[in-house]
Amino acid sequence: SLQYRSIPIPVLVQADGADEGCVTFVMHDEDHTLGNSLRYMIMKNVDVDFCGYTITHPSESKINFRIQTRGGVPATEPLRRGLNELSDVCQHVLNTFQARVNEFKVRQEQPME
């Protein structure tokens, strides 16, 4: 059975008194794989003005993930929603792949006509 790893809780970086709609999250042990996929999912949210990430340095395995929202929406909301939607998409891909592998195995076991 295929499984994917759980995503650790990101560290929130915010200046004192700053707007909670403009936040940088530091995600350790991550790279472009999560960064680009999550950015795509979050940018589909109409409450998001900006979403982007940077890899701090090639020798470090962490990304700085920035979200800016409009309308007083806290940046944690589109992050949570984006992570949940990305998880759902990954689960769908995993389920579809496993179903096709199982179908293939069943066809391989049937005698040739």
PyMOL commands that set and color helices and strands:
alter all, ss='L'
color gray80, all
select helices_A, chain A and resi 32-43+76-109
alter helices_A, ss='H'
color red, helices_A
select strands_A, chain A and resi 11-13+22-28+48-55+62-69
alter strands_A, ss='S'
color yellow, strands_A
deselect
rebuild
show_as cartoon
